[in-house]
Amino acid sequence: MQGRVLIIAGSDSGGGAGIQADIKTVTALDGFAMTAITALTAQNTLGVEGIAEVAPEFVVKQIDMVLSDIGADAIKIGMLHRKEVVDAVAAYFDETEDLPPVVLDPVMIAKGGANLIAAEAGEAIKNRLIGPHTYLLTPNIPEAEQLTGMTIRSRQDMEKAGRRLLDLGPVAVLMKGGHAEGETVTDLLISPQGVETFSHPRIDSKHTHGTGCTLSSAIATGLAQGLSAAAAVDRAIRYVEIAIRQAPGYGAGHGPMDHGHPVMPFN
C-alpha cells in the first residue's frame, strides 16, 4: 500500500460515485484512502432524492484529525455543496503549511441532472479554492462552462476555457471531453508548459455513474504515489476505461462501474 489520499467529498448511498467510489478507487490502485464527508445524499442510479448537510466545523474537524495524525500525500476534493463548507475548508487550508497536491473536481451536477451545489458555492470555489490551493482542476465541459461563462463546442473552446481557468491560479487544468460529441473522447491537460492530449475511444454505455469522482481520485492516488501529473492522468484514464467496460450493470439508470477490476481475487 503506497500513497495516503485524503478525500473531501459527499457520500453517495448508491455506491457508484462520491466518497464510496473514491475509497474503492484509491484502494484498487494500492493507495490508502481517508475521508472528510461534506454531505450525505439519498440517491440511486435513477437520481438524487435528498441531500443532508454536514456542519462546516465538523467537516474541518474530520480534515484536521486526519492531517494532524496520519498525514496525506495528496488531497482530492469533490462535492462541497454549499458556500459555508467551501469557506471553512479554504480557511483551514489558509492556515495549514505544506499542503500536499490538491486535486479539485468541481462537482456541480449529478449524472441524472440534479444540482449538487448551491450557486454561491460555485463562486466560492472559484475565489477561495481554485487559485490559492489547487494543484489540478478537473472540470467536465458543463462545469467548465459554469466556471468560465463560456459556451464550449469544440476542442479549441476546451483549450480556451482551460487557459481561462488556468489564469485563476491552479498549477494545471484537466479539461475532460466526455460531454463532447464524437466517437473519440479527448481530454486536455493544460499547464503553463503547454497542452498534453489524451484521446481514447468513446465507450457506448449508460453505466458511467461516478466517472468524474473516480477519475479525480485515481489521479490523486497517482500523485500521492509520486507520478507526474501527466502519468497520473494517463493511468487514471485507463483505469476508468476498463471500469466502464466491465461495469456490472446494476440499476435501471446510470449504473456504477467496476472499481475493483485491478484487484486480484482472494482465494
C-alpha positions, -999 to +999 in steps of 0.1 A: +000+000+000+015+033-011+002+068-011-021+084+015-051+102-001-075+124+019-109+127+002-131+156+010-165+149-007-201+139-003-215+104+003-234+085-024-259+060-009-259+041-043-222+035-040-213+045-076-200+080-070-188+102-042-169+090-012-178+054-019-164+055-054-134+074-041-125+049-015-128+020-039-106+037-065-078+046-041-078+011-026-079-006-060-048+015-071-030+004-039-033+037-020-047+044+014-080+063+015-091+087+043-122+108+042-139+140+053-176+137+044-192+170+034-228+159+028-250+128+027-271+121-004-300+098-008-296+085-044-295+056-067-289+051-104-321+070-112-313+102-094-308+121-062-338+124-039-323+143-010-291+159+005-284+162+042-258+188+052-228+183+074-218+212+096-188+231+082-169+229+115-174+191+116-160+188+080-129+207+091-127+186+122-125+155+101-098+170+079-077+181+109-079+148+127-066+130+096-038+155+087-026+160+123-020+123+128-018+102+096-010+129+071-016+129+034+004+127+002-025+141-019-059+156-013-089+151-035-119+175-032-153+166-047-188+177-037-187+207-012-224+215-018-226+250-001-206+281+004-202+277+042-183+244+037-162+259+009-152+288+031-145+266+061-122+242+041-105+272+024-099+289+058-084+257+072-061+254+041-051+290+045-037+282+080-021+249+070+016+247+060+029+222+035-004+211+020+001+181-004-011+184-040-049+191-041-070+177-070-102+196-072-131+180-090-157+209-091-188+186-087-219+206-096-244+184-114-252+147-108-253+123-138-291+123-136-292+161-138-297+170-101-279+202-089-254+192-062-241+227-054-256+260-044-249+289-068-229+309-043-208+278-036-196+278-071-183+313-068-167+305-035-148+276-051-135+299-078-124+326-054-113+306-024-100+272-036-091+271-073-065+298-071-049+296-037-049+258-031-055+238-062-028+218-079-050+202-106-086+212-115-106+186-133-138+201-148-160+184-174-175+206-201-207+217-183-187+225-151-161+245-172-189+264-188-203+273-154-169+284-141-160+305-171-193+317-186-182+303-219-200+280-244-178+251-252-184+233-285-150+224-299-115+213-289-104+249-294-131+260-270-119+235-245-084+248-247-095+284-244-117+276-213-088+256-198-065+285-202-090+309-187-093+285-157-055+283-155-055+321-151-074+316-118-043+301-103-042+263-103-009+246-114-028+227-141-062+221-155-076+188-170-104+196-194-124+164-197-141+159-231-166+132-222-196+155-228-184+165-263-197+148-295-178+122-315-165+086-313-133+097-297-130+114-263-103+139-260-090+153-226-066+182-224-040+186-196-033+223-197-004+239-178+019+269-183+043+245-201+017+236-228-011+212-236-010+174-234-037+155-252-052+122-241-075+106-267-094+073-263-124+056-280-158+065-266-175+036-249-212+032-256-225+025-221-251+040-197-231+027-168-209+057-162-221+069-128-192+084-109-167+087-137-156+122-126-152+112-090-134+081-100-110+098-124-100+126-100-094+101-071-073+079-094-053+110-104-048+119-067-036+084-060-010+087-087+002+120-074+004+105-039+025+077-053+050+101-069+037+100-105+039+132-126+006+149-134+007+135-170+015+100-159-012+101-131-038+113-157-028+087-182-031+058-157-064+072-143-080+074-178-070+038-185-084+027-151-117+044-158-119+029-193-117-006-180-141+001-151-167+012-177-162-017-199-165-042-170-195-024-154-217-049-136-249-035-150-266-027-117-296-004-115-322+009-140-305+042-147-269+054-149-252+024-133-219+021-114-186+010-129-164-019-118-140-001-095-124-033-083-111-046-116-073-043-107-078-063-075-068-100-076-095-124-063-088-137-028-086-175-029 
